[in-house]
């Protein structure tokens, strides 16, 4: 039976959804034959909900994945849009990274998690392979949880 949260403490993602996202993200990486991945799931308050690091994942992958997710939460944008903004305003993005203790990595592989109405529930960061492939895995995990992935790619 789920716990009832006190008023004002609804942080978006359930633990079950975070587990589905993390497990499916790694499974997608195995399906694609990618390098070992690390996945970080943050809730709507930007707090750690889940982290899984595959055997063989290199030392800094957890910090990189966390930075991808945290950068998305900090700005309310997907990693692709953050990467574009970094190109246009590197000084601002460097300052953001400094202000967040190094936890703002503006590249693909950071994906906002939204509900069907577009409300931000959290973010996922994946690191281990090239950023575009990390992003594919994050999107698969988010969709497996029945949620909407926002990569920052313009729709149209």
C-alpha positions in Angstrom: 0.0 0.0 0.0 1.5 3.4 -1.0 2.3 5.9 1.7 0.2 9.0 1.8 2.4 12.1 1.5 1.8 15.2 3.7 0.2 18.1 1.9 2.7 20.0 -0.3 5.2 17.1 -0.6 4.2 15.6 -3.9 7.5 15.1 -5.8 6.3 13.8 -9.1 7.8 10.4 -9.7 6.9 7.3 -7.7 9.6 4.9 -6.7 8.0 2.3 -8.9 8.2 4.6 -12.0 11.9 5.5 -11.1 12.7 1.8 -10.9 11.0 1.1 -14.3 12.8 4.0 -15.9 16.2 2.9 -14.5 15.8 -0.8 -15.3 14.5 -0.2 -18.8 17.2 2.3 -19.6 19.9 -0.2 -18.8 18.0 -3.0 -20.7 17.8 -0.8 -23.8 21.6 -0.2 -23.5 22.2 -4.0 -23.4 19.8 -4.4 -26.4 21.8 -1.9 -28.4 25.2 -3.3 -27.3 26.3 -0.1 -25.7 29.1 0.5 -23.3 28.2 0.0 -19.6 25.7 2.7 -18.6 24.9 4.6 -15.5 21.4 6.1 -15.0 20.2 8.7 -12.5 16.6 9.5 -11.9 15.6 12.7 -10.1 12.2 13.6 -8.8 10.2 16.8 -9.2 12.2 18.4 -6.3 15.5 17.6 -8.0 16.2 14.9 -5.4 17.8 11.6 -6.1 15.1 8.9 -6.7 17.2 6.1 -8.2 20.7 5.4 -9.5 22.0 2.3 -11.2 25.5 1.8 -12.3 26.3 -1.2 -14.5 29.3 -3.3 -13.9 32.2 -1.9 -15.9 30.8 1.7 -15.9 33.7 4.0 -15.5 34.4 6.2 -12.4 32.8 9.5 -13.3 29.7 8.2 -15.0 27.4 8.7 -11.9 28.5 12.3 -11.6 28.0 12.9 -15.4 24.6 11.3 -15.4 23.5 13.3 -12.3 24.8 16.4 -14.0 22.8 15.7 -17.1 19.6 15.2 -15.1 20.2 18.1 -12.7 21.0 20.5 -15.6 17.6 19.7 -17.1 15.8 20.2 -13.8 17.7 23.5 -13.1 16.6 25.1 -16.3 13.4 23.2 -17.1 14.8 22.1 -20.5 15.9 18.9 -22.1 19.6 18.2 -22.7 19.5 19.0 -26.5 18.2 22.5 -25.8 20.8 23.0 -23.0 23.5 22.0 -25.5 22.2 24.6 -28.0 22.2 27.3 -25.3 25.7 26.3 -24.2 26.9 27.0 -27.7 25.2 30.4 -27.7 26.1 31.4 -24.2 29.0 29.4 -22.8 29.6 31.9 -20.0 26.1 31.4 -18.7 26.3 27.6 -18.8 29.7 27.6 -17.1 28.2 29.8 -14.4 25.2 27.5 -14.0 27.5 24.5 -13.7 29.6 26.4 -11.0 26.4 27.4 -9.1 25.2 23.8 -9.1 28.5 22.4 -7.8 29.4 21.0 -11.2 26.0 19.3 -11.6 24.9 20.8 -14.9 26.1 18.9 -17.9 24.5 20.5 -21.0 24.4 17.6 -23.5 22.0 15.0 -24.8 21.4 12.2 -22.4 19.6 14.5 -19.9 15.9 14.2 -20.4 12.9 15.8 -18.6 10.2 13.5 -17.4 6.7 14.9 -17.9 3.1 13.7 -17.4 0.6 13.6 -20.3 -0.4 17.2 -19.5 3.2 18.4 -19.7 3.9 18.9 -16.0 7.6 18.2 -15.1 7.8 15.2 -12.8 11.6 14.9 -12.8 14.5 14.1 -15.0 16.8 11.3 -16.1 20.5 11.4 -16.9 22.4 8.6 -18.6 26.1 8.3 -19.2 28.3 5.6 -20.6 28.2 5.7 -24.3 28.0 8.6 -26.8 25.4 11.2 -25.6 22.9 10.5 -28.5 22.8 6.8 -27.6 22.5 7.6 -23.8 19.5 9.7 -24.7 17.8 6.8 -26.7 18.1 4.7 -23.6 16.6 7.4 -21.3 13.7 7.9 -23.6 13.0 4.2 -23.7 13.0 4.1 -19.9 10.7 7.0 -19.5 8.2 5.7 -22.1 8.2 2.3 -20.4 7.0 4.0 -17.2 4.0 5.5 -19.2 5.5 9.0 -19.1 6.6 11.6 -21.6 10.2 12.2 -22.5 11.3 15.8 -23.3 14.8 15.7 -24.8 14.8 19.4 -25.7 14.4 18.7 -29.4 12.1 21.1 -31.1 8.8 19.5 -32.1 7.3 20.3 -35.4 
